[in-house]
């Protein structure tokens, strides 16, 4: 189960090269696929959010036509399915893909068609996956209300929610209240990037003013948790987020690469899990971090000593927190997730 993955952050390096050659894009740092793959991965000492964002200029540049968007979306679905992901909500910002003359609706249609093609191809390979999309508006721009309307207009065709993304510092969630209120009036779903590069005020506004159903990243809620005499005390906001079971879309490796955490070992995901926040494990950008969802589970299991029970708990958290309809969430939990973990346990005992 994957709730936080950016379409423009998960391309295959080979695809970036092929699309760049086809469209005479000259901006790539290298024409060698292996070198390009290494360049995209932001794991050098001193890397931060600025370095992390450099790669998106290249991926977005080769995602400007219908064919490009359809191919990238199809490959995303296939790659996730091959990794064992059975359900994914993949987000992207339509406003970033207009340079070749596409309209906003045509951008969304191309991506949805790509996911449908990729899902079909994955099924032909024997992999079952459901891929739905979240439309993001860039918080430093002023198109959020239009993107919210766009998300609602495609709600019956594969779009499952609305989000704002981009720089938190200086671009408050409340700048986009009209968009959030539109989503709420339409009985639709929203998640907000908050609590990654900026702290508690961003989370507070997202929850209390914008009524976010989920928090994209949200790890800075740890700033409202303090260790006192060997136990942890939660502040009012942390208590509220935990009590309301507001899901946290946590992306550990990405947080390390953007400087939001110093290492996996010191990342707050394990503390938040132990304190029983509604934690979910996610990738954010597979290309920029050089990861897969299964790899993230393995890394965290090795770092924190997680067992299959812990991993199942996190997966069930994600299943309960999707923007899927209740009956479909329940069916996925009972017919896919629980039997899947039961099969893994049987392998452990052999």
C-alpha positions in Angstrom: 0.0 0.0 0.0 1.5 3.3 -1.1 -0.1 6.7 -0.3 2.7 9.1 -1.1 4.5 8.8 -4.4 5.2 11.6 -6.9 4.8 10.6 -10.6 7.6 12.9 -11.7 9.9 11.5 -9.0 9.6 7.9 -10.1 10.7 7.7 -13.7 13.1 5.0 -15.0 16.5 6.6 -15.9 16.4 4.8 -19.2 13.0 6.4 -20.0 14.4 9.9 -19.1 17.2 9.3 -21.6 15.0 8.0 -24.4 12.4 10.8 -24.0 15.1 13.4 -23.9 16.6 12.0 -27.2 13.2 11.8 -28.9 12.5 15.5 -28.0 16.0 16.9 -28.4 16.2 17.9 -24.7 19.8 18.9 -24.1 19.7 19.6 -20.4 20.6 16.2 -18.9 23.9 16.0 -17.0 25.0 12.8 -18.8 23.8 10.5 -21.6 24.8 7.3 -19.8 21.9 5.5 -18.1 24.0 4.2 -15.1 25.6 7.6 -14.5 22.2 9.3 -14.8 20.7 6.9 -12.2 23.6 7.7 -9.8 23.2 11.5 -10.5 19.5 11.5 -9.6 20.0 9.8 -6.3 20.5 12.5 -3.7 22.6 10.7 -1.0 25.8 12.6 -1.0 27.0 14.3 2.2 25.5 17.7 2.6 22.6 17.1 0.3 19.5 19.1 1.0 16.1 20.0 -0.4 17.7 22.4 -3.0 19.9 19.6 -4.4 16.9 17.1 -4.1 14.7 19.3 -6.3 17.3 19.7 -9.1 16.3 16.4 -10.7 12.7 17.4 -11.2 13.7 20.0 -13.8 14.8 17.1 -16.0 11.9 14.7 -15.4 9.3 17.4 -15.9 11.0 18.5 -19.1 10.3 15.0 -20.6 6.7 14.9 -19.4 5.1 17.5 -21.6 3.2 15.5 -24.3 0.4 13.1 -24.1 2.6 10.2 -25.2 5.3 11.1 -22.6 2.8 11.3 -19.8 1.0 8.1 -20.8 4.3 6.2 -21.0 5.6 7.5 -17.6 2.3 6.7 -15.9 2.1 3.2 -17.4 5.7 2.4 -16.4 5.0 3.7 -12.9 2.1 1.3 -12.5 4.1 -1.6 -13.8 7.2 -0.9 -11.6 5.1 -0.6 -8.5 3.2 -3.8 -9.2 6.5 -5.7 -9.8 7.6 -4.4 -6.4 4.5 -6.0 -4.8 2.5 -2.9 -4.3 -1.2 -3.8 -4.6 -2.7 -0.3 -4.2 -1.1 3.1 -4.9 -2.2 6.7 -4.8 0.3 8.5 -7.1 0.2 12.3 -7.1 1.3 14.9 -9.7 0.8 18.6 -10.5 -1.0 19.0 -13.8 0.1 22.7 -14.0 3.7 21.6 -14.5 3.0 19.8 -17.8 1.6 22.5 -20.0 4.7 23.6 -21.9 3.9 21.7 -25.1 0.4 23.0 -25.4 -1.6 20.4 -23.5 -4.6 21.7 -21.5 -5.1 20.7 -17.8 -7.8 18.1 -18.6 -5.7 16.6 -21.3 -2.8 16.2 -18.9 -5.0 14.4 -16.4 -6.5 12.2 -19.1 -3.1 11.2 -20.4 -1.9 10.1 -16.9 -5.1 8.2 -16.2 -4.9 6.4 -19.5 -1.3 5.5 -18.7 -2.2 4.1 -15.3 -4.9 2.0 -17.0 -2.4 0.6 -19.6 0.2 -0.1 -16.9 -2.4 -1.8 -14.7 -3.4 -4.0 -17.6 0.2 -4.9 -18.4 0.9 -5.7 -14.8 -2.1 -8.1 -14.8 -0.7 -9.8 -17.8 2.5 -10.4 -15.9 0.5 -11.8 -12.9 0.7 -8.7 -10.7 -2.5 -7.2 -9.2 -2.5 -3.5 -8.6 -5.0 -0.6 -8.3 -3.5 2.8 -9.1 -5.4 6.0 -8.5 -4.2 9.6 -8.6 -4.1 12.7 -6.4 -3.9 16.1 -8.2 -1.4 18.5 -6.5 -1.5 22.2 -6.8 1.8 24.1 -6.3 1.5 26.1 -3.2 3.8 29.0 -4.5 1.4 29.5 -7.5 -2.2 30.6 -7.6 -4.0 27.7 -9.5 -5.1 25.7 -6.5 -8.8 26.4 -6.9 -8.6 25.4 -10.6 -6.8 22.2 -9.8 -9.3 21.4 -7.0 -12.1 21.8 -9.6 -10.2 19.6 -12.0 -9.7 16.9 -9.3 -13.5 16.9 -8.6 -14.3 16.7 -12.3 -12.3 13.5 -12.7 -13.4 11.9 -9.4 -15.3 9.1 -11.1 -12.4 8.4 -13.6 -9.5 7.6 -11.2 -8.7 10.8 -9.4 -9.2 10.2 -5.7 -8.1 13.4 -4.0 -6.4 16.9 -3.9 -3.2 18.1 -2.5 -0.9 21.1 -2.3 2.9 20.6 -2.7 6.0 22.7 -3.1 7.9 24.9 -0.6 6.2 25.1 2.9 8.2 28.0 4.3 6.5 31.2 3.3 3.6 29.5 1.5 1.1 28.7 4.1 -1.8 26.1 3.6 -4.3 28.8 4.5 -3.3 30.7 1.3 -5.4 28.0 -0.5 -8.5 27.9 1.7 -10.9 28.5 -1.2 -9.5 25.3 -2.9 -9.8 23.3 0.3 -13.3 24.5 1.0 -14.3 23.6 -2.6 -13.1 20.0 -1.9 -15.0 19.8 1.3 -18.2 21.1 -0.2 -17.9 18.4 -2.9 -17.5 15.7 -0.2 -14.1 14.9 -1.8 -10.7 14.0 -0.2 -7.6 16.1 0.5 -4.2 15.6 1.9 -1.7 18.4 2.5 2.1 18.4 2.4 2.9 19.7 5.8 5.5 19.1 8.5 8.4 18.1 6.2 10.7 21.1 5.6 8.7 23.4 8.0 7.4 22.6 11.4 4.4 22.7 13.7 2.7 25.9 12.3 2.3 24.2 8.9 0.8 21.1 10.5 -1.5 23.2 12.7 -2.9 25.2 9.8 -3.3 22.1 7.6 -5.3 20.3 10.3 -7.2 23.1 12.0 -7.9 25.5 9.2 -7.9 23.3 6.1 -9.3 20.1 7.6 -6.6 17.8 6.0 -7.6 14.2 6.1 -3.9 13.1 5.9 -0.6 14.9 6.3 2.0 14.5 3.6 5.2 13.7 5.6 4.0 15.2 8.9 7.2 14.1 10.7 7.8 17.4 12.3 4.9 16.6 14.7 7.8 15.1 16.7 8.7 18.7 17.6 5.6 18.6 19.9 6.8 15.4 21.6 9.2 15.7 24.5 11.0 13.1 26.6 10.6 13.7 30.3 12.0 11.4 33.0 12.2 8.5 30.7 8.7 8.8 29.1 7.2 10.9 26.3 4.8 13.8 26.8 2.7 14.9 23.8 1.8 18.6 23.3 -1.7 19.6 22.4 -1.2 19.4 18.6 0.5 16.0 18.8 -2.2 14.7 21.0 -4.9 16.0 18.6 -3.2 14.4 15.6 -2.9 11.1 17.4 -6.3 11.2 19.0 -8.0 12.0 15.6 -6.0 9.2 13.9 -4.8 11.6 11.2 -2.6 9.5 9.0 1.1 10.5 8.5 2.5 9.8 5.1 6.0 9.2 6.2 8.9 8.9 3.7 12.1 8.1 5.7 14.8 7.9 3.0 13.4 11.0 1.3 13.5 12.9 4.6 17.2 12.0 5.0 18.0 13.2 1.5 16.1 16.5 1.9 17.7 17.2 5.2 14.5 16.8 7.2 16.2 13.9 9.1 19.9 13.3 9.7 19.8 9.5 9.2 17.4 6.6 9.1 18.5 5.6 12.6 17.5 9.0 14.0 14.4 9.3 11.9 11.3 9.7 14.1 9.2 7.1 12.3 9.9 4.4 14.9 9.1 6.7 17.8 5.8 7.8 16.1 5.0 4.1 15.5 5.7 3.2 19.1 3.5 6.0 20.3 0.8 4.6 18.0 0.3 7.5 15.6 -1.4 6.5 12.4 2.0 6.0 10.6 2.2 4.9 7.0 5.5 4.1 5.1 6.0 5.6 1.7 8.6 6.3 -1.0 8.0 10.0 -2.0 10.3 9.9 -5.1 11.8 6.5 -6.0 14.1 7.9 -8.7 15.6 10.7 -6.5 16.1 8.4 -3.5 17.0 5.2 -5.4 14.5 3.2 -3.5 11.4 0.9 -3.7 8.6 0.5 -1.1 9.8 -3.1 -0.3 13.3 -1.6 0.1 12.0 1.0 2.5 10.4 -1.8 4.6 13.6 -3.7 4.6 15.7 -0.7 5.6 13.4 0.2 8.5 13.1 -3.4 9.6 16.9 -3.7 9.7 17.3 -0.4 11.5 14.5 -0.6 14.0 14.1 -4.4 14.4 10.6 -4.4 12.9 8.9 -7.7 12.6 6.3 -8.9 10.2 3.7 -7.9 12.7 5.1 -4.3 12.7 5.1 -4.3 8.9 1.5 -5.6 8.7 0.4 -2.9 11.2 1.9 -0.2 9.0 0.3 -1.7 5.8 -3.1 -1.9 7.5 -2.7 1.7 8.6 -2.2 2.6 4.9 -5.1 0.5 3.9 -7.4 2.2 6.4 -6.1 5.6 5.3 -6.6 5.4 1.5 -9.1 7.5 -0.3 -10.7 4.3 -1.5 -14.4 3.6 -0.7 -15.0 1.8 2.6 -16.2 -1.5 1.1 -13.2 -1.6 -1.2 -10.8 -0.8 1.6 -12.3 -3.6 3.7 -12.2 -6.1 0.8 -8.5 -5.2 0.2 -7.7 -5.7 3.9 -9.5 -9.0 4.2 -8.8 -10.5 0.8 -5.3 -9.2 -0.1 -3.3 -7.8 2.8 -4.1 -10.2 5.6 -3.8 -13.3 3.4 -0.6 -11.9 2.0 1.0 -11.5 5.5 -0.4 -14.9 6.5 1.5 -16.4 3.6 4.7 -14.6 4.6 4.4 -16.0 8.1 4.0 -19.5 6.8 7.2 -19.1 4.9 9.0 -18.0 8.1 8.0 -21.2 9.9 9.2 -23.5 7.1 
